[in-house]
Amino acid sequence: MLVLRSRRMILPEGERPAALHIDAGVIARIAAYDSDDPTGAALFDAGHLAVSPGLVDTHVHVNEPGRTAWEGFDTATRAAAAGGVTTIVDMPLNSVPATTDVAALGAKREAARAQSHVDVAFWGGVVPGNAGELDALVDAGVRGFKCFLVPSGVDEFPAVDEDDLRQALPVVARRQVPLLVHAELPGLLTVAADAPRHNYRTYAATRPCAAEAEAIRLMVRLAEEFGARVHIVHVSSAEGVSVIAAAKAKGIPVSAETCPHYLTFTDDEIADGATEFKCAPPIRSAADRDALWQGLFDGTLDLVATDHSPAPPAMKRGDGTGDFFAAWGGIASLELSLAAVWSRLRNFGGTLSTLARWMSEAPAALAGFGDRKGRIAPGFDADLVVWDPDGNVHVDPLRLQQRHKLTPYAGRTLAGRVEATFVGGQRVWDRGRLTRAYGGRLL
């Protein structure tokens, strides 16, 4: 038995002093802060530090097996633990093999076994020709599926078109799992002519907001037709938010997320050659960033997930000339997501309960864990982050736990310092160090 006390316990009904009685990895009881401890219970008193439900990140590219040199389960879940993330859901790419059939899922699970420091679950992939594999993948434990409407960047995970989606969506609807969609339409992407390739706006112009908005319209139409749960990942634009708002107003089963980098950065602050900022869809204007924040506050956007997508520095820097088109697209921020979002949320008057809803409760529900993760409540897993919302974190890339240290947050000071992370009632991270190796479970 463990008793964990805090004067700032973030409960579903709000923030108050409380003591959690934790037994066998589960929250057994929520008592008054100064209640008597059960006989023989261990005590962790967080004092005035906040205790929030552990973050659930439903958009993580671990890349193992096959591209472990990019990131692996050991380093990715170390980064998660350091950032207060207690559950990740791994994307079906960029591993080799991609998670598009049961054998590939088995390889992924074997790679994650005995290497994970936090809980890990898996998405399956929808690619051309694998609709017949989807039922078996759900039976084997995937939480839903991911697809791309544009090239993914790796040959093992090709994009789908409307015909492919029409084969997959009946299974998605029948099995009542979500289909996560990278929403950009290939026909609306453009090619840079003679514009400077080291200029960020040159790159961003090739992936216009219209490509995202029209792709979302396609998915809304199909979601309505098939009655399938469609989730739009990494929404980046005001146009995208507007399309999703209209769909939700009609009762169409569409949900959506955005990412910390779209909520933090704007295109006008990205210097020539700063390829650490490259991602797809691209980081856009301040007006787009404001629309994303508004979309979260009004419920158009449901959650925040990282799209943690690391690559070796040589790939991320392209050919060394700062060419945005040669560089790999992806931002690694698993360890920094809580602080990155809180740094701006607090300036808008947001609360710790708001943060918990966007980064714990809603993603847990998306992945089908809403009855056991994402909230501090009796019967839920004792997945917790103990942190100081008023403490600052100076981002020193060399101290990050991810395999490769290149990050657009380098040198920034963020608000929100993680002190300890508990997974299933076990302390896995404490004041800058891992305290329990390989304590995560495969879900």
C-alpha positions as CSV (number, residue, x, y, z in Angstrom):
1,M,0.0,0.0,0.0
2,L,1.2,3.5,-0.9
3,V,-0.3,6.8,0.3
4,L,0.5,9.8,-2.0
5,R,-0.5,13.2,-0.6
6,S,-0.6,16.6,-2.2
7,R,-2.2,19.9,-1.4
8,R,-2.8,20.3,-5.2
9,M,-4.4,17.0,-6.3
10,I,-5.9,17.4,-9.8
11,L,-9.1,15.4,-9.6
12,P,-11.9,15.2,-12.2
13,E,-14.0,17.7,-10.2
14,G,-11.1,20.1,-9.8
15,E,-8.1,20.8,-7.6
16,R,-8.0,20.2,-3.9
17,P,-5.8,18.7,-1.1
18,A,-6.1,14.9,-1.0
19,A,-4.4,11.7,-0.2
20,L,-4.5,8.7,-2.6
21,H,-4.5,5.2,-1.2
22,I,-2.8,3.0,-3.9
23,D,-3.0,-0.7,-3.8
24,A,-1.7,-3.2,-6.4
25,G,-1.1,-0.4,-8.8
26,V,-4.6,1.0,-8.7
27,I,-6.1,4.0,-6.8
28,A,-8.2,2.3,-4.1
29,R,-9.4,5.4,-2.3
30,I,-9.2,9.2,-2.3
31,A,-9.1,10.5,1.3
32,A,-8.6,13.8,3.0
33,Y,-5.1,15.2,2.8
34,D,-4.6,14.8,6.6
35,S,-6.4,11.5,7.0
36,D,-4.7,8.7,9.0
37,D,-2.5,6.4,6.9
38,P,-3.3,2.7,6.7
39,T,-1.0,0.6,8.9
40,G,2.2,-0.3,7.2
41,A,1.6,2.0,4.2
42,A,4.5,3.8,2.5
43,L,4.1,7.5,2.2
44,F,5.0,10.0,-0.5
45,D,4.1,13.5,0.5
46,A,4.2,15.9,-2.5
47,G,3.4,18.9,-0.3
48,H,2.5,21.9,-2.5
49,L,3.6,20.2,-5.7
50,A,0.8,19.4,-8.2
51,V,-0.2,15.8,-8.7
52,S,-1.9,15.3,-12.1
53,P,-3.0,12.2,-13.9
54,G,-0.1,10.9,-16.0
55,L,0.0,12.1,-19.5
56,V,-1.3,9.8,-22.2
57,D,0.5,10.4,-25.6
58,T,-1.4,8.8,-28.4
59,H,1.0,9.9,-31.2
60,V,4.5,8.6,-30.7
61,H,6.8,7.1,-33.4
62,V,9.2,4.8,-31.5
63,N,10.5,3.3,-34.8
64,E,11.6,0.0,-33.3
65,P,12.3,-2.6,-34.7
66,G,14.0,-1.7,-37.9
67,R,14.9,1.9,-37.3
68,T,16.1,1.7,-33.7
69,A,18.9,4.1,-34.7
70,W,16.2,6.8,-34.9
71,E,14.6,6.0,-31.6
72,G,13.8,2.9,-29.6
73,F,11.5,1.8,-26.7
74,D,14.2,2.2,-24.1
75,T,15.0,5.9,-25.0
76,A,11.5,6.9,-26.0
77,T,10.0,5.6,-22.8
78,R,12.8,7.2,-20.7
79,A,11.9,10.5,-22.3
80,A,8.2,9.8,-21.5
81,A,8.9,9.1,-17.9
82,A,11.1,12.2,-17.6
83,G,8.2,14.3,-19.0
84,G,5.4,12.8,-16.9
85,V,4.0,10.7,-19.7
86,T,2.8,7.4,-18.3
87,T,1.3,5.8,-21.4
88,I,2.3,6.0,-25.0
89,V,0.5,4.6,-28.0
90,D,3.0,3.7,-30.7
91,M,2.4,4.6,-34.4
92,P,2.6,1.7,-36.9
93,L,5.5,3.4,-38.8
94,N,8.5,4.0,-39.1
95,S,9.4,0.6,-37.9
96,V,10.4,-2.3,-40.1
97,P,8.1,-4.1,-40.6
98,A,5.3,-1.6,-40.3
99,T,2.4,-2.7,-38.1
100,T,0.0,-3.6,-40.9
101,D,-0.5,-7.3,-40.0
102,V,-0.5,-9.5,-36.9
103,A,3.0,-10.8,-37.5
104,A,4.4,-7.3,-37.6
105,L,2.5,-6.4,-34.4
106,G,4.1,-9.4,-32.8
107,A,7.6,-8.2,-33.8
108,K,6.7,-4.7,-32.4
109,R,5.5,-6.2,-29.1
110,E,8.6,-8.3,-28.8
111,A,10.8,-5.3,-29.4
112,A,9.0,-3.4,-26.7
113,R,9.0,-6.2,-24.1
114,A,11.4,-5.7,-21.2
115,Q,12.5,-2.4,-22.6
116,S,9.7,0.0,-21.7
117,H,9.7,2.3,-18.7
118,V,6.1,3.4,-19.1
119,D,3.0,1.6,-20.4
120,V,2.8,1.0,-24.1
121,A,0.0,0.3,-26.5
122,F,-0.1,0.2,-30.3
123,W,-2.0,1.5,-33.3
124,G,-2.2,-0.7,-36.4
125,G,-1.8,0.7,-39.9
126,V,-4.2,1.0,-42.9
127,V,-2.3,0.8,-46.2
128,P,-3.5,-0.2,-49.7
129,G,-4.6,-3.9,-49.8
130,N,-4.6,-4.7,-46.1
131,A,-8.3,-4.3,-45.2
132,G,-8.4,-8.1,-44.7
133,E,-5.9,-7.8,-41.9
134,L,-7.7,-5.3,-39.8
135,D,-10.1,-7.6,-37.8
136,A,-7.2,-9.8,-36.8
137,L,-5.2,-6.8,-35.7
138,V,-8.0,-5.6,-33.5
139,D,-8.3,-9.1,-32.1
140,A,-4.6,-9.0,-31.4
141,G,-4.8,-5.8,-29.4
142,V,-4.3,-2.7,-31.5
143,R,-6.3,0.3,-30.2
144,G,-7.3,1.5,-33.7
145,F,-5.6,2.4,-37.0
146,K,-3.5,5.1,-38.6
147,C,-3.4,6.0,-42.3
148,F,-1.8,8.7,-44.5
149,L,-3.5,10.4,-47.4
150,V,-0.1,11.6,-48.7
151,P,3.3,9.8,-48.8
152,S,4.4,9.0,-45.3
153,G,8.1,9.4,-46.0
154,V,8.9,5.6,-45.8
155,D,8.2,3.0,-48.5
156,E,6.8,0.4,-46.0
157,F,3.8,2.6,-45.3
158,P,2.2,3.8,-48.5
159,A,-0.6,6.4,-48.6
160,V,-4.3,5.4,-49.2
161,D,-6.9,6.8,-51.5
162,E,-10.6,6.9,-51.2
163,D,-11.0,3.5,-52.7
164,D,-8.7,2.0,-50.0
165,L,-10.6,3.9,-47.3
166,R,-13.9,2.5,-48.5
167,Q,-12.6,-1.0,-48.0
168,A,-11.2,-0.2,-44.5
169,L,-13.9,1.9,-43.0
170,P,-16.6,-0.8,-42.7
171,V,-14.2,-2.7,-40.5
172,V,-13.3,0.4,-38.4
173,A,-17.0,1.1,-37.9
174,R,-18.0,-2.5,-37.0
175,R,-15.1,-2.9,-34.6
176,Q,-15.8,0.6,-33.0
177,V,-12.2,1.7,-33.1
178,P,-10.8,5.0,-34.4
179,L,-9.1,5.6,-37.7
180,L,-6.4,8.2,-37.2
181,V,-5.7,10.2,-40.4
182,H,-2.8,12.3,-41.6
183,A,-5.0,14.7,-43.5
184,E,-3.4,16.4,-46.4
185,L,-4.6,15.9,-50.0
186,P,-1.7,15.1,-52.4
187,G,-3.3,16.9,-55.3
188,L,-3.1,20.2,-53.5
189,L,0.5,19.9,-52.5
190,T,2.8,22.0,-54.7
191,V,6.4,21.9,-55.8
192,A,9.0,24.6,-55.1
193,A,10.4,26.0,-58.3
194,D,13.4,28.3,-58.0
195,A,12.7,29.6,-54.5
196,P,15.4,29.2,-51.9
197,R,15.2,25.7,-50.4
198,H,16.8,26.8,-47.1
199,N,13.9,29.2,-46.5
200,Y,11.1,27.8,-44.3
201,R,8.3,29.7,-46.0
202,T,9.4,28.1,-49.3
203,Y,8.8,24.7,-47.8
204,A,5.6,25.7,-46.0
205,A,4.1,27.1,-49.2
206,T,4.3,23.6,-50.8
207,R,1.9,22.2,-48.1
208,P,-0.9,24.9,-48.0
209,C,-3.7,25.0,-45.5
210,A,-6.2,24.1,-48.2
211,A,-4.5,20.7,-48.6
212,E,-5.3,20.0,-44.9
213,A,-8.8,21.5,-45.0
214,E,-9.9,19.5,-48.1
215,A,-8.5,16.3,-46.7
216,I,-10.5,16.8,-43.5
217,R,-13.6,17.4,-45.7
218,L,-13.0,14.1,-47.4
219,M,-12.7,12.3,-44.1
220,V,-15.8,14.0,-42.7
221,R,-17.8,12.9,-45.6
222,L,-16.6,9.3,-45.2
223,A,-17.1,9.3,-41.5
224,E,-20.7,10.4,-42.0
225,E,-21.3,7.8,-44.7
226,F,-19.9,4.8,-42.8
227,G,-20.6,5.9,-39.2
228,A,-16.9,5.3,-38.4
229,R,-14.9,7.1,-35.8
230,V,-12.4,9.3,-37.6
231,H,-9.7,11.2,-35.7
232,I,-7.6,13.9,-37.5
233,V,-4.1,14.0,-36.2
234,H,-1.8,17.1,-35.9
235,V,-4.3,19.8,-37.1
236,S,-2.2,22.8,-38.0
237,S,-4.4,25.5,-39.5
238,A,-7.4,27.7,-38.8
239,E,-9.1,26.3,-41.9
240,G,-8.7,22.8,-40.5
241,V,-10.3,23.9,-37.2
242,S,-13.2,25.5,-39.1
243,V,-14.0,22.3,-41.0
244,I,-13.9,20.2,-37.9
245,A,-16.1,22.6,-36.0
246,A,-18.7,22.4,-38.8
247,A,-18.6,18.6,-38.8
248,K,-19.1,18.4,-35.0
249,A,-22.0,20.8,-35.2
250,K,-23.7,18.2,-37.5
251,G,-23.0,15.4,-35.1
252,I,-20.5,13.6,-37.3
253,P,-18.2,11.3,-35.3
254,V,-14.9,13.2,-35.9
255,S,-12.3,14.1,-33.3
256,A,-9.0,15.9,-33.6
257,E,-5.7,16.8,-32.0
258,T,-3.0,19.3,-32.4
259,C,0.6,19.2,-31.2
260,P,2.8,21.3,-28.8
261,H,4.9,22.7,-31.7
262,Y,1.9,24.1,-33.5
263,L,0.8,25.7,-30.2
264,T,4.2,27.1,-29.5
265,F,6.0,28.3,-32.7
266,T,5.1,30.4,-35.7
267,D,6.5,30.4,-39.2
268,D,7.9,33.9,-38.9
269,E,10.3,32.9,-36.1
270,I,11.9,30.0,-38.1
271,A,15.3,31.0,-39.4
272,D,16.8,30.0,-42.7
273,G,18.2,26.5,-42.5
274,A,16.6,25.7,-39.1
275,T,15.5,22.3,-40.2
276,E,14.9,21.2,-36.6
277,F,11.5,22.9,-37.1
278,K,10.5,20.8,-40.1
279,C,7.3,18.8,-39.8
280,A,4.3,18.0,-41.9
281,P,1.9,19.7,-42.0
282,P,4.2,22.7,-41.4
283,I,4.2,25.2,-38.6
284,R,2.0,28.1,-39.7
285,S,1.2,31.7,-38.9
286,A,0.4,33.3,-35.5
287,A,-3.3,33.5,-36.7
288,D,-3.3,29.7,-37.2
289,R,-1.7,29.2,-33.8
290,D,-4.4,31.4,-32.2
291,A,-7.1,29.4,-33.9
292,L,-5.7,26.1,-32.6
293,W,-5.7,27.4,-29.0
294,Q,-9.3,28.7,-29.5
295,G,-10.2,25.3,-31.0
296,L,-9.0,23.5,-27.9
297,F,-10.8,25.9,-25.5
298,D,-14.1,25.6,-27.3
299,G,-13.9,21.8,-27.8
300,T,-13.4,21.7,-31.5
301,L,-10.0,20.1,-30.9
302,D,-10.1,17.3,-28.4
303,L,-6.6,16.8,-27.3
304,V,-2.9,17.5,-27.5
305,A,-0.4,14.8,-28.6
306,T,3.3,15.2,-29.5
307,D,3.7,13.4,-32.9
308,H,7.1,12.6,-31.4
309,S,9.1,11.7,-34.6
310,P,12.8,11.7,-34.1
311,A,15.5,10.9,-36.7
312,P,19.3,10.9,-36.6
313,P,20.8,14.5,-36.8
314,A,22.3,13.9,-40.2
315,M,18.8,13.1,-41.6
316,K,17.2,15.9,-39.8
317,R,19.7,18.4,-41.1
318,G,19.3,17.1,-44.6
319,D,22.5,17.5,-46.7
320,G,24.0,20.0,-44.3
321,T,23.0,23.0,-46.3
322,G,19.8,23.7,-44.3
323,D,17.6,22.4,-47.2
324,F,14.1,22.0,-45.8
325,F,13.2,19.6,-48.6
326,A,16.1,17.2,-48.0
327,A,15.6,17.1,-44.2
328,W,13.5,14.6,-42.4
329,G,10.2,16.0,-41.2
330,G,9.4,15.4,-37.6
331,I,9.8,17.0,-34.1
332,A,10.8,15.1,-31.0
333,S,9.1,16.6,-27.9
334,L,7.9,13.7,-25.8
335,E,9.8,14.8,-22.7
336,L,8.8,18.5,-23.1
337,S,5.2,18.3,-24.0
338,L,3.8,19.1,-20.6
339,A,6.0,22.1,-20.1
340,A,5.6,23.3,-23.7
341,V,1.8,23.3,-23.5
342,W,1.6,24.6,-19.9
343,S,4.0,27.5,-20.7
344,R,1.3,29.1,-22.9
345,L,-1.8,27.7,-21.4
346,R,-1.2,29.4,-18.1
347,N,-0.9,32.7,-19.9
348,F,-4.4,32.3,-21.2
349,G,-5.9,31.6,-17.8
350,G,-6.0,27.8,-18.3
351,T,-6.0,25.5,-15.3
352,L,-4.2,22.3,-14.4
353,S,-7.6,20.6,-14.9
354,T,-7.7,21.9,-18.4
355,L,-4.3,20.5,-19.1
356,A,-5.3,17.1,-17.6
357,R,-8.4,17.0,-19.8
358,W,-6.4,17.7,-23.0
359,M,-3.3,15.6,-22.3
360,S,-4.6,12.8,-20.1
361,E,-8.3,12.2,-20.1
362,A,-9.1,12.8,-23.8
363,P,-6.2,10.8,-25.3
364,A,-6.9,7.9,-22.9
365,A,-10.5,7.9,-24.2
366,L,-9.3,8.0,-27.8
367,A,-7.2,4.9,-27.3
368,G,-10.0,3.0,-25.4
369,F,-8.5,3.4,-22.0
370,G,-11.0,5.9,-20.6
371,D,-12.2,3.5,-17.9
372,R,-8.7,3.0,-16.4
373,K,-6.4,5.8,-17.4
374,G,-6.4,9.6,-17.8
375,R,-8.0,10.6,-14.5
376,I,-7.3,10.4,-10.7
377,A,-10.2,8.3,-9.5
378,P,-10.9,5.1,-7.6
379,G,-10.4,2.0,-9.7
380,F,-8.0,3.8,-12.1
381,D,-4.4,3.0,-12.7
382,A,-2.1,4.9,-10.3
383,D,-0.4,6.7,-13.2
384,L,0.6,10.1,-11.8
385,V,3.0,13.0,-12.5
386,V,4.2,15.1,-9.6
387,W,5.3,18.5,-10.8
388,D,5.9,22.1,-10.1
389,P,3.7,24.3,-12.4
390,D,5.7,27.4,-11.2
391,G,9.1,25.8,-11.7
392,N,11.1,26.5,-14.9
393,V,12.9,24.1,-17.2
394,H,15.8,25.4,-19.3
395,V,16.0,23.1,-22.3
396,D,19.5,21.7,-22.6
397,P,19.3,19.2,-25.5
398,L,22.2,17.2,-24.1
399,R,20.1,16.4,-21.0
400,L,17.1,15.1,-22.9
401,Q,16.4,11.4,-22.6
402,Q,15.4,10.8,-26.3
403,R,18.0,9.0,-28.4
404,H,18.9,12.1,-30.6
405,K,19.1,15.5,-28.9
406,L,18.2,17.9,-31.8
407,T,15.1,19.9,-30.8
408,P,13.5,23.2,-31.8
409,Y,13.0,23.9,-28.1
410,A,16.8,24.1,-27.4
411,G,17.7,27.1,-25.3
412,R,14.1,27.9,-24.3
413,T,12.9,28.3,-20.8
414,L,9.6,26.5,-20.2
415,A,7.3,26.5,-17.3
416,G,6.4,23.2,-15.5
417,R,9.1,21.0,-14.0
418,V,8.5,17.3,-13.5
419,E,9.7,16.0,-10.2
420,A,8.4,12.4,-10.1
421,T,6.4,10.0,-12.3
422,F,4.5,7.0,-11.1
423,V,3.3,4.2,-13.4
424,G,1.0,1.7,-11.8
425,G,1.9,3.1,-8.4
426,Q,5.6,2.5,-8.9
427,R,7.9,5.5,-9.0
428,V,9.8,5.3,-12.3
429,W,11.3,8.8,-12.4
430,D,12.4,11.0,-9.5
431,R,14.2,14.3,-9.6
432,G,16.1,13.8,-12.9
433,R,16.8,10.1,-12.8
434,L,15.2,6.8,-13.7
435,T,14.4,4.9,-10.5
436,R,12.7,1.8,-11.8
437,A,13.9,0.3,-15.1
438,Y,11.5,-1.5,-17.5
439,G,8.5,-1.1,-15.3
440,G,6.1,-0.4,-18.2
441,R,3.4,-2.8,-19.4
442,L,2.3,-3.8,-22.9
443,L,-1.4,-2.9,-23.1
